Structures are given as C-alpha cells and as structure tokens.
Amino acid sequence: MSMICAAMLAWGGSTLLLKTSPAYKSTVTLNMQPSEEELAFNRTFMGVSQFNPATIITQTHIEVLLSRPVAERTLDILLAEADADAGLPEPGLFDKFKGFLWRTYARLNYGKFVEATERMQMINLVRESVEVEFVEGSYILNLTAKSEFPNLAARIANAYAQAYVDLTRQEFSSGATKLADLVRNLKEEREEELRELLIERERVREELNINDLWQEADVLLLARSATQQDIDEDVIELELRKSELANLKEQLDGGRASQPVARLEEEIRQREARLKLRRQALARTDRQLSEQAEKERSLKQLEARYQAVQLDLDELRDRLVNLEMSEATILSQVQLINPATPALYPSFPKVFVNTILATIVGALAMIMPIILIDVVGMRVRTYSDLQAILGGHALPSARKGMERPGIARWRRGRMSGLSREFRNFSEQFGRRMSTEDLWTKEHIFVTGFLPYEEIKRLRDVVAMAVEHSNPRRMGEAPYVITAIAPVASVQDWDELPDGAIVLGVPPAQVDALEIRELQRVGQDNPRKPFMLIWN
C-alpha cells in the first residue's frame, strides 16, 4: 500500500506539474579565454599548488557571469526583443507557489514582506532561471536557462550569453585602452631616459678623454707586457754581468784598475740605469691602466643603465603593439560556441521516472521501520525469531491453503501434487517428531495464541502433514489430532493425554517472554511443545 500510494501521488503530482508548470531547459556553450594579465597573476599568486589554474579562473568568471549587472543587461535585451505590450510571460504555478512560500517565510521570520518593484522581480526571475557549469580543466562554460516555455528558455540563455559577451568586450576594450595609454606613457619616459643616458655617456667620454676605451686598454696591456719582458731580460743580464765581474776580480786577485773590470762595471751601471728607467715606465703604465679601469667602471655603469632601459623599452614596444592590435580588432575574451535552441521535451517533471522513484522510496519508507521494529522489538514475527528461542522445537511457518496442490503440479507419486512450501513443512515436522520419539504417541494436540476457528484450520494442516510425513500402516490405529482451546484457556496441561503439542503463533502479536514461558508445559508430565508462525 505504501508503494502504491507513493506511486499514485508521484504520478498525479508529476502529471499536474507537466500540464500546469513544466520546466524546459536550453543550454548555450561559451568559450572563455583568459587574458595574459590573468594568467600572469594566477601563476604568481598560486605558485606550486594542487589547484588547477583553469578551474580558478573559470570559477571567477562564473561569479561575474551570475552577477547583477549581467542580469540587468540580459533583461534589457529580452525587453528589447519582446513586443512592447507583451513583455515577459507571467510566472507559472510552480513559481507562484515558491513566491507564496517566500512571502509566508518572510512574514513569519521578519514580521513583514517588502514587495519588490516590477523590474526587480523580473531581474530576480532571470537570475533564478539561470545556472552555470564548466568543463573541468578547461575554459568551457555551459549556461543553462529554464522556463515553462521552451522558446523563452532559449531566448534567456542566448540573451544572457550575449549580455556577458557585450559587457566583457566593453570592459576588455576599456581596459586595453587604459593599459595602452599607460604603456605609451611608460614608453615615452623610457625613451627620454635613454636619450639622457646617451648624452651623459658622450659627456663622460669628453671629460675622461676617451676615444676608444677598449682599444686604449689593449694598447696599454701590450705595452706593459713588453716592458715587463724587457725588465725580466735586464735583470737576468745584470745578474750575469755581476757574476762575470766577480769571477774576473777573483782571477785578477781583486784588481780594480784593469780594463776588463772597468768595462764590466760600466756596463753594469748602464744596465742598472736602464732597468730603473724601465721600472719607472712600468709604474707609469700601471697608473694609466688603473685610471683606465676607473674610466671603464664609470662607463660600464652607464652602459648597464643604458641596456636595462633599452630592454624595458623593447618590452614596452612589444606590449604596445599587442594592445594596439587588440584595440584594432576589438577582441573579446568570451566567444559563443553553441547557441541555445528551444527544447523539444521538458526536463521537469519526468512522470515515469518520478513514479518509479516514488515506488522505490515508498517501499523503503515502510521497509526501514519494519526492519527497525524487527531488530529492536520483542514481538515474535518470523521463523527465525522462534528458532532463536526454541531451537529445534520451532517449525517452519504455515498458512491456510498451503496443503492444496499447486497449478500443474499433478505428477506421479504421492507428494508430487503438493506445493513445495507444504512438502518442506511436512518433512521438517516429520523429522522433529522422529527426533523426539513422538510418532509412538497416539495423540497430537493443536492449540496456540489464536481464535478457535484458526486453531481448527491449523489442525487440518497438521493432519495433512502427518498423513504425508508418517502415515499409519493398514490395520493400525490412526493418530488422534485434536484442536483444543487457545493457550489462555488451558488450565492444566497435565490433564491432556500423552502426546505432541503444536502451538500456532500469530506474527507480531506475541512477545518473546510469553514464548519462553511455554517452552515447557505441565508439572507431572512436562512436555516441550512445537511452535510455528501461523499466517
């Protein structure tokens, strides 16, 4: 009944909404290409991160897309396209119901409801009818508009996309113009700075008397190398001459007036004088190189500043070219890939799907409480509950009519015409009677927590089970199967003749405590009755 009621409610409600307030959806696909500034900022801001830059940029554009200015621009486009007298269609039943709920909530929560203007209501209606999704890891946006009218849904989607394209193009063009003006100003400043550096470099050259700094440095280095080489040769020659003079004096026994000694001494004095002059020349060359290095440092500083300014100027020129091209072509970051078209079928409600889901939910809504009651309750409901209390004295569940033959079950053999349920019950009953050695007793008493009429029906089922599980041979006394009063009416179990006792238990009506009290009945002749669930 729960499943049927839920299915009928879902079918009726879905059919009513389908006739009065269906929802059609139309989707337009946009391609949003980020600007260089966005990419550069995103790379700087994010650095090394687990987040996808495309997702962050796209999500930012979605928030802009759903903003109020875009909705206002969309409404203006829709009103311009619509007839002057027609305007936008009135809200449907579902929208009216939502409006009623909101007004009631506002009055209950704030004590009053402030009625919005007609334009504000239409703007809110446009914003509520739009939803945006994006393709993960890309710059593709899917903008979906829903309405009770398929043509209006397509118009809203296309107008919303067009409004965003127009606003983005306008902002991009304005931003590009402002940025181009800024770049032009910076370019002029760098050009002026470059001219000043050129003038300062010429002034430094004139002040330091520099014609070709690098060539002059090379000439000084060559001259110093040659002077140093001459000094090294003079030092060697001087040492050789002094050694020769010492040997000559030793040969002449220290004589100083001889002509060879005088000649060597004169040559040594000349070489020492020349070595002194060359060392003075080397010192002058070193001073010149030091002065040249100071000039080189000053000039290098100017050259470094000049190169830095020139590099900035080249980058500004390239940037200005790109901005001027963007201004000339009026590029936009957003492009319309796939326009929206009117839908053929409504997206809501889906009568068949809703009915199936309601049927499943209706079943679960009843099954879960039943399972909960079965788990935490004390009532005995199933064969498993009985078996947990009685063990081997619990019989399979039985019901009226289970002993009757099933359709197309008549075959050769004694039990071929019986249902599988009854055959299982008979086999279980026969095995339990054999285990307890009760087939030797003559009597079988049937009772239970049932009305007497139900006890008699249970007695008939038990009699059929006895007949099919252990029939008496020809000439033997048949079993006496008796339906006695309900359990509550039995005063003394010992008054019953010796034999098996079978109790029927209605499902979910008897507590486990009552079952445990009847696990053993009688004082003088205690017996353990068999129990079963009787439906």
C-alpha positions as CSV (number, residue, x, y, z in Angstrom):
1,M,0.0,0.0,0.0
2,S,2.9,2.4,0.7
3,M,4.4,1.7,-2.7
4,I,1.0,2.1,-4.4
5,C,0.2,5.3,-2.6
6,A,3.6,6.8,-3.2
7,A,3.5,5.9,-6.9
8,M,0.0,7.4,-7.3
9,L,1.0,10.6,-5.5
10,A,4.1,10.9,-7.7
11,W,2.2,10.2,-10.9
12,G,-0.6,12.6,-10.0
13,G,1.7,15.4,-8.9
14,S,4.1,14.9,-11.9
15,T,1.1,14.9,-14.3
16,L,-0.3,18.0,-12.7
17,L,3.0,19.9,-12.9
18,L,3.5,18.6,-16.5
19,K,0.2,20.2,-17.5
20,T,0.4,23.4,-15.5
21,S,4.1,24.2,-14.9
22,P,6.6,22.2,-17.0
23,A,10.3,23.2,-17.0
24,Y,12.1,23.4,-20.2
25,K,15.9,23.9,-20.3
26,S,18.1,25.4,-23.0
27,T,21.9,25.4,-22.9
28,V,24.4,27.8,-24.6
29,T,28.1,26.9,-24.7
30,L,30.7,29.7,-24.2
31,N,34.5,29.7,-24.6
32,M,36.2,31.9,-22.1
33,Q,39.9,32.7,-22.9
34,P,41.8,34.3,-20.0
35,S,43.9,37.4,-20.7
36,E,47.7,37.5,-20.2
37,E,47.3,39.6,-17.1
38,E,45.0,36.9,-15.5
39,L,47.4,34.1,-16.4
40,A,50.4,36.0,-15.1
41,F,48.7,37.0,-11.9
42,N,47.4,33.4,-11.4
43,R,50.9,31.9,-11.9
44,T,52.3,34.4,-9.4
45,F,49.5,34.0,-6.9
46,M,49.3,30.2,-7.0
47,G,52.9,29.2,-7.5
48,V,53.2,25.5,-7.0
49,S,49.8,24.3,-5.9
50,Q,47.5,21.4,-6.2
51,F,44.7,23.6,-7.6
52,N,44.1,23.8,-11.3
53,P,44.6,27.4,-12.6
54,A,41.9,26.9,-15.3
55,T,39.4,26.0,-12.6
56,I,40.2,29.1,-10.5
57,I,40.0,31.4,-13.5
58,T,36.8,29.8,-14.8
59,Q,35.1,30.0,-11.4
60,T,36.0,33.7,-11.1
61,H,34.3,34.3,-14.5
62,I,31.2,32.2,-13.4
63,E,30.8,34.6,-10.4
64,V,31.0,37.6,-12.7
65,L,28.6,35.8,-15.1
66,L,26.0,35.4,-12.3
67,S,26.3,39.0,-11.1
68,R,23.5,41.5,-11.1
69,P,24.9,43.8,-13.9
70,V,24.8,40.9,-16.4
71,A,21.2,40.0,-15.3
72,E,20.2,43.6,-15.8
73,R,21.8,43.7,-19.3
74,T,20.0,40.4,-20.1
75,L,16.6,41.8,-19.1
76,D,17.2,44.9,-21.3
77,I,18.0,42.6,-24.3
78,L,14.9,40.5,-23.6
79,L,12.6,43.5,-23.3
80,A,14.1,45.0,-26.5
81,E,13.4,41.8,-28.4
82,A,9.9,41.3,-27.0
83,D,6.8,43.2,-28.1
84,A,6.2,46.5,-26.4
85,D,2.8,45.3,-25.0
86,A,3.6,41.6,-24.4
87,G,6.6,41.8,-22.2
88,L,7.7,38.7,-20.3
89,P,5.2,35.9,-19.6
90,E,3.6,35.7,-16.2
91,P,5.2,33.2,-13.7
92,G,3.7,29.7,-13.7
93,L,2.0,27.7,-11.0
94,F,5.3,26.4,-9.5
95,D,6.9,29.9,-9.4
96,K,3.7,31.3,-7.8
97,F,3.9,28.5,-5.2
98,K,7.5,29.4,-4.4
99,G,6.6,33.0,-4.2
100,F,3.9,32.2,-1.7
101,L,6.3,30.2,0.4
102,W,8.8,33.0,0.4
103,R,6.2,35.6,1.4
104,T,5.0,33.4,4.2
105,Y,8.5,32.8,5.5
106,A,9.4,36.5,5.4
107,R,6.3,37.4,7.3
108,L,6.9,34.7,9.9
109,N,10.6,35.5,10.2
110,Y,10.8,39.3,9.9
111,G,7.2,40.3,10.6
112,K,6.7,41.9,7.2
113,F,7.2,41.3,3.5
114,V,8.6,44.1,1.3
115,E,7.2,44.0,-2.2
116,A,9.9,44.4,-4.9
117,T,9.5,46.6,-7.9
118,E,8.4,45.0,-11.2
119,R,11.9,45.4,-12.7
120,M,13.5,43.9,-9.6
121,Q,11.1,41.0,-9.8
122,M,11.9,40.3,-13.5
123,I,15.7,40.6,-12.7
124,N,15.3,38.1,-9.9
125,L,13.3,35.8,-12.2
126,V,16.1,35.9,-14.8
127,R,18.8,35.2,-12.2
128,E,16.9,32.3,-10.7
129,S,16.3,30.7,-14.1
130,V,20.0,30.5,-14.9
131,E,22.6,28.0,-13.8
132,V,26.2,27.7,-15.0
133,E,28.6,24.7,-15.1
134,F,32.1,24.4,-16.5
135,V,34.1,21.5,-18.0
136,E,36.8,20.5,-15.6
137,G,40.3,21.6,-16.6
138,S,39.1,23.8,-19.5
139,Y,37.7,27.3,-20.2
140,I,34.3,26.0,-21.5
141,L,31.2,27.3,-19.8
142,N,27.7,25.7,-20.2
143,L,25.0,28.3,-19.3
144,T,21.5,26.7,-18.9
145,A,18.2,28.6,-18.6
146,K,14.9,27.1,-17.6
147,S,11.4,28.3,-18.1
148,E,7.9,27.0,-18.6
149,F,8.1,28.0,-22.2
150,P,10.8,26.4,-24.5
151,N,11.2,29.5,-26.7
152,L,11.6,31.7,-23.6
153,A,14.2,29.4,-22.1
154,A,16.3,29.6,-25.3
155,R,15.9,33.4,-25.5
156,I,17.0,33.8,-21.9
157,A,20.1,31.6,-22.4
158,N,21.1,33.4,-25.6
159,A,20.4,36.9,-24.2
160,Y,22.4,36.1,-21.0
161,A,25.3,34.9,-23.1
162,Q,25.1,37.9,-25.4
163,A,24.9,40.3,-22.3
164,Y,28.0,38.7,-20.9
165,V,29.9,38.9,-24.2
166,D,29.0,42.6,-24.6
167,L,30.0,43.5,-21.1
168,T,33.2,41.6,-21.3
169,R,34.0,43.1,-24.6
170,Q,33.3,46.6,-23.3
171,E,35.4,46.0,-20.2
172,F,38.2,44.4,-22.2
173,S,38.2,47.3,-24.7
174,S,38.2,49.9,-22.0
175,G,40.9,48.1,-20.0
176,A,43.0,47.6,-23.1
177,T,42.7,51.4,-24.0
178,K,43.7,52.4,-20.4
179,L,46.5,49.9,-20.4
180,A,47.7,51.1,-23.9
181,D,47.8,54.7,-22.7
182,L,49.8,53.7,-19.6
183,V,52.2,51.7,-21.8
184,R,52.6,54.7,-24.1
185,N,53.4,57.0,-21.2
186,L,56.0,54.5,-19.9
187,K,57.5,54.1,-23.3
188,E,57.9,57.9,-23.7
189,E,59.5,58.0,-20.2
190,R,62.0,55.2,-21.2
191,E,62.8,56.9,-24.5
192,E,63.5,60.2,-22.7
193,E,65.7,58.4,-20.1
194,L,67.5,56.6,-22.9
195,R,68.3,60.0,-24.6
196,E,69.6,61.4,-21.3
197,L,71.9,58.3,-20.9
198,L,73.3,58.8,-24.4
199,I,74.1,62.5,-23.6
200,E,75.7,61.6,-20.3
201,R,77.8,58.9,-21.9
202,E,79.1,61.4,-24.5
203,R,79.8,63.9,-21.7
204,V,81.8,61.3,-19.7
205,R,83.8,60.4,-22.8
206,E,84.7,64.0,-23.4
207,E,85.6,64.6,-19.7
208,L,87.7,61.5,-19.5
209,N,89.2,62.0,-22.9
210,I,88.1,58.6,-24.1
211,N,88.2,57.9,-27.8
212,D,88.1,54.1,-27.7
213,L,88.4,52.8,-24.2
214,W,88.7,49.2,-25.1
215,Q,91.4,49.7,-27.8
216,E,93.4,52.0,-25.4
217,A,93.3,49.4,-22.7
218,D,94.6,46.8,-25.2
219,V,97.5,49.0,-26.2
220,L,98.4,49.7,-22.6
221,L,98.3,46.0,-21.7
222,L,100.6,45.2,-24.7
223,A,103.0,47.9,-23.7
224,R,103.1,46.8,-20.1
225,S,103.7,43.2,-21.2
226,A,106.6,44.3,-23.4
227,T,108.1,46.5,-20.7
228,Q,107.8,43.7,-18.1
229,Q,109.5,41.3,-20.5
230,D,112.4,43.8,-21.1
231,I,112.8,44.2,-17.3
232,D,113.0,40.5,-16.8
233,E,115.7,40.2,-19.5
234,D,117.6,43.2,-18.0
235,V,117.5,41.6,-14.5
236,I,118.9,38.3,-16.0
237,E,121.6,40.1,-17.9
238,L,122.5,42.2,-14.9
239,E,122.9,39.1,-12.7
240,L,125.0,37.5,-15.4
241,R,127.3,40.6,-15.7
242,K,127.7,40.8,-11.9
243,S,128.6,37.2,-11.8
244,E,131.1,37.7,-14.6
245,L,132.6,40.7,-12.8
246,A,133.0,38.7,-9.6
247,N,134.8,35.9,-11.4
248,L,137.1,38.3,-13.2
249,K,138.1,40.1,-10.0
250,E,138.8,36.7,-8.4
251,Q,141.1,35.8,-11.3
252,L,142.9,39.2,-11.1
253,D,143.3,38.8,-7.3
254,G,140.9,41.7,-6.6
255,G,142.4,44.1,-9.1
256,R,140.2,47.0,-10.0
257,A,142.3,49.0,-12.4
258,S,142.3,46.6,-15.2
259,Q,140.5,47.5,-18.4
260,P,138.1,44.4,-18.5
261,V,136.9,45.1,-15.0
262,A,136.3,48.8,-15.7
263,R,134.3,47.8,-18.9
264,L,132.1,45.4,-17.0
265,E,131.5,47.8,-14.2
266,E,130.5,50.5,-16.7
267,E,128.1,48.0,-18.4
268,I,126.6,47.1,-15.1
269,R,125.9,50.7,-14.3
270,Q,124.3,51.3,-17.6
271,R,122.1,48.2,-17.3
272,E,121.0,49.3,-13.8
273,A,120.2,52.8,-15.0
274,R,118.2,51.3,-17.9
275,L,116.4,48.8,-15.5
276,K,115.5,51.8,-13.3
277,L,114.0,53.7,-16.3
278,R,112.0,50.7,-17.5
279,R,110.6,50.1,-14.0
280,Q,109.6,53.7,-13.9
281,A,107.9,53.2,-17.3
282,L,106.1,50.1,-16.0
283,A,104.8,52.1,-13.0
284,R,103.5,54.8,-15.3
285,T,101.8,52.1,-17.4
286,D,100.2,50.6,-14.3
287,R,98.9,54.0,-13.2
288,Q,97.5,54.5,-16.7
289,L,95.8,51.1,-16.5
290,S,94.3,52.0,-13.1
291,E,93.0,55.2,-14.5
292,Q,91.7,53.3,-17.4
293,A,89.9,50.9,-15.1
294,E,88.2,53.8,-13.2
295,K,87.1,55.1,-16.6
296,E,85.9,51.7,-17.5
297,R,83.8,51.3,-14.3
298,S,82.1,54.7,-14.8
299,L,81.4,53.8,-18.4
300,K,80.2,50.3,-17.5
301,Q,77.7,51.7,-15.1
302,L,76.3,53.9,-17.8
303,E,76.3,51.0,-20.2
304,A,74.4,48.8,-17.7
305,R,71.8,51.5,-17.1
306,Y,71.5,52.0,-20.9
307,Q,71.0,48.3,-21.6
308,A,68.4,48.0,-18.8
309,V,66.4,51.0,-20.1
310,Q,66.7,49.6,-23.7
311,L,65.4,46.2,-22.6
312,D,62.4,47.8,-20.8
313,L,61.8,49.9,-23.9
314,D,61.8,46.9,-26.2
315,E,59.3,45.1,-23.9
316,L,57.0,48.1,-23.8
317,R,57.1,48.4,-27.5
318,D,56.1,44.8,-27.9
319,R,53.3,45.2,-25.4
320,L,52.1,48.3,-27.0
321,V,51.9,46.5,-30.4
322,N,49.8,43.7,-28.9
323,L,47.5,46.2,-27.2
324,E,47.1,48.2,-30.3
325,M,46.2,45.1,-32.3
326,S,43.7,44.1,-29.6
327,E,42.1,47.6,-29.9
328,A,42.1,47.5,-33.6
329,T,40.4,44.1,-33.9
330,I,38.2,44.6,-30.7
331,L,39.0,41.1,-29.4
332,S,36.8,39.6,-26.7
333,Q,37.7,37.0,-24.1
334,V,34.3,35.3,-24.4
335,Q,33.1,33.6,-27.6
336,L,29.8,31.9,-28.3
337,I,30.4,28.4,-29.4
338,N,26.9,26.8,-29.5
339,P,23.8,29.0,-29.2
340,A,20.7,27.7,-27.3
341,T,17.8,26.2,-29.2
342,P,14.2,25.6,-27.9
343,A,13.9,22.2,-26.1
344,L,11.5,19.6,-27.5
345,Y,10.7,17.9,-24.2
346,P,10.5,19.3,-20.7
347,S,13.3,18.5,-18.3
348,F,10.9,18.5,-15.3
349,P,8.8,16.7,-14.4
350,K,9.5,13.2,-15.7
351,V,6.3,11.3,-14.9
352,F,7.6,7.8,-15.5
353,V,10.9,8.3,-13.7
354,N,9.2,10.1,-10.7
355,T,6.7,7.3,-10.4
356,I,9.4,4.6,-10.3
357,L,11.5,6.5,-7.8
358,A,8.4,7.2,-5.7
359,T,7.6,3.5,-5.7
360,I,11.1,2.6,-4.5
361,V,11.0,5.3,-1.9
362,G,7.6,4.2,-0.7
363,A,8.8,0.7,-0.3
364,L,11.9,1.8,1.6
365,A,9.8,4.1,3.8
366,M,7.9,1.1,5.1
367,I,10.7,-1.5,4.9
368,M,13.1,0.5,7.1
369,P,10.6,0.9,10.0
370,I,9.7,-2.8,9.7
371,I,13.4,-3.8,9.9
372,L,13.9,-1.4,12.8
373,I,10.9,-2.8,14.7
374,D,12.1,-6.3,14.0
375,V,15.6,-5.6,15.3
376,V,14.7,-3.8,18.5
377,G,11.2,-5.2,19.2
378,M,10.3,-8.1,21.4
379,R,7.4,-9.4,19.3
380,V,7.9,-12.8,17.5
381,R,7.4,-12.3,13.8
382,T,9.3,-14.9,11.8
383,Y,10.5,-18.5,11.9
384,S,14.0,-17.1,12.8
385,D,12.6,-15.4,15.9
386,L,11.0,-18.7,17.0
387,Q,14.2,-20.7,16.3
388,A,16.3,-18.2,18.3
389,I,14.1,-19.0,21.4
390,L,13.1,-22.6,20.9
391,G,15.8,-24.1,18.8
392,G,14.7,-27.5,17.4
393,H,11.1,-27.1,18.6
394,A,10.5,-24.3,16.1
395,L,8.6,-25.5,13.0
396,P,8.5,-23.7,9.6
397,S,5.8,-21.1,9.1
398,A,2.4,-22.3,7.9
399,R,-0.7,-20.8,6.4
400,K,-4.1,-21.8,5.4
401,G,-4.3,-23.4,1.9
402,M,-0.6,-24.4,1.7
403,E,-1.6,-28.1,1.7
404,R,-3.6,-27.7,-1.5
405,P,-2.0,-28.8,-4.8
406,G,-0.4,-26.1,-6.9
407,I,-1.4,-25.5,-10.6
408,A,0.2,-28.1,-12.9
409,R,1.8,-29.9,-10.0
410,W,-0.1,-33.3,-10.5
411,R,2.5,-35.9,-11.4
412,R,3.1,-39.5,-10.5
413,G,3.9,-40.0,-6.9
414,R,2.3,-39.4,-3.6
415,M,3.6,-35.8,-2.9
416,S,4.0,-34.6,-6.4
417,G,0.7,-32.7,-6.4
418,L,1.6,-30.7,-3.2
419,S,3.2,-27.3,-3.1
420,R,6.9,-27.0,-2.3
421,E,6.1,-25.0,0.8
422,F,3.9,-27.7,2.2
423,R,6.3,-30.5,1.3
424,N,9.1,-28.6,3.2
425,F,6.8,-28.2,6.2
426,S,5.8,-31.9,6.2
427,E,9.4,-33.0,6.0
428,Q,10.5,-30.7,8.8
429,F,7.5,-31.8,11.0
430,G,8.2,-35.5,10.4
431,R,11.9,-35.1,11.3
432,R,11.1,-33.2,14.5
433,M,8.6,-35.8,15.6
434,S,11.0,-38.6,14.9
435,T,13.8,-36.9,16.9
436,E,11.6,-36.5,19.9
437,D,10.3,-40.1,19.5
438,L,6.7,-38.8,19.3
439,W,5.5,-41.0,16.5
440,T,4.9,-43.6,19.1
441,K,2.4,-41.5,20.9
442,E,-1.2,-41.6,19.7
443,H,-2.3,-38.0,20.4
444,I,-1.3,-34.8,18.8
445,F,-2.8,-31.6,20.3
446,V,-3.1,-28.4,18.3
447,T,-3.6,-25.1,20.0
448,G,-2.0,-21.6,20.0
449,F,-2.4,-17.9,20.6
450,L,-5.2,-18.0,18.0
451,P,-9.0,-18.0,17.9
452,Y,-10.5,-21.4,18.0
453,E,-11.5,-21.3,14.3
454,E,-7.9,-20.6,13.3
455,I,-6.8,-23.4,15.6
456,K,-9.1,-25.8,13.7
457,R,-7.6,-24.7,10.4
458,L,-4.1,-25.2,11.8
459,R,-5.3,-28.7,12.9
460,D,-6.2,-29.5,9.3
461,V,-2.8,-28.5,8.0
462,V,-1.1,-30.5,10.7
463,A,-3.3,-33.5,9.9
464,M,-2.2,-33.4,6.2
465,A,1.4,-33.1,7.3
466,V,1.0,-36.1,9.5
467,E,-0.6,-38.1,6.7
468,H,2.2,-37.3,4.2
469,S,5.2,-37.4,6.6
470,N,4.4,-40.6,8.6
471,P,1.1,-42.4,7.6
472,R,0.0,-45.4,9.8
473,R,0.0,-48.8,8.2
474,M,-3.1,-50.6,7.4
475,G,-4.7,-52.0,10.5
476,E,-3.0,-49.7,12.9
477,A,-4.9,-47.1,14.9
478,P,-4.7,-43.7,13.3
479,Y,-3.3,-40.7,15.1
480,V,-5.7,-38.6,17.1
481,I,-5.2,-35.0,16.1
482,T,-7.2,-32.7,18.3
483,A,-7.8,-28.9,18.2
484,I,-8.0,-27.8,21.8
485,A,-8.9,-24.4,23.3
486,P,-6.5,-21.5,22.9
487,V,-3.4,-21.3,25.2
488,A,-5.0,-18.8,27.5
489,S,-7.9,-21.2,28.2
490,V,-5.9,-24.2,29.1
491,Q,-6.0,-24.6,32.9
492,D,-3.9,-27.8,33.4
493,W,-1.6,-29.2,30.7
494,D,-1.3,-32.5,32.7
495,E,-4.9,-33.3,32.0
496,L,-4.1,-33.8,28.3
497,P,-3.2,-37.4,27.3
498,D,0.4,-38.1,26.5
499,G,1.4,-36.8,23.0
500,A,2.9,-34.0,21.0
501,I,1.6,-30.4,21.3
502,V,1.7,-28.0,18.4
503,L,1.2,-24.2,19.1
504,G,0.4,-21.7,16.4
505,V,1.7,-18.1,17.0
506,P,0.3,-15.2,15.0
507,P,3.1,-12.9,13.7
508,A,3.9,-9.7,15.6
509,Q,1.3,-10.3,18.3
510,V,3.1,-12.4,20.9
511,D,6.1,-11.3,23.0
512,A,9.3,-13.4,23.3
513,L,8.7,-13.6,27.1
514,E,5.4,-15.5,26.5
515,I,7.0,-17.9,24.2
516,R,9.8,-18.6,26.7
517,E,7.2,-19.3,29.4
518,L,5.7,-22.0,27.2
519,Q,8.9,-23.7,26.3
520,R,7.9,-26.4,28.8
521,V,4.3,-27.0,29.9
522,G,2.9,-29.3,32.7
523,Q,4.2,-30.3,36.1
524,D,3.6,-34.1,36.4
525,N,4.2,-34.8,32.7
526,P,6.3,-31.9,31.4
527,R,6.4,-31.5,27.7
528,K,8.1,-29.2,25.1
529,P,5.5,-28.1,22.6
530,F,6.3,-27.4,18.9
531,M,5.6,-23.9,17.8
532,L,5.1,-22.3,14.3
533,I,4.2,-18.9,12.9
534,W,0.6,-19.1,11.6
535,N,-0.3,-16.6,8.9
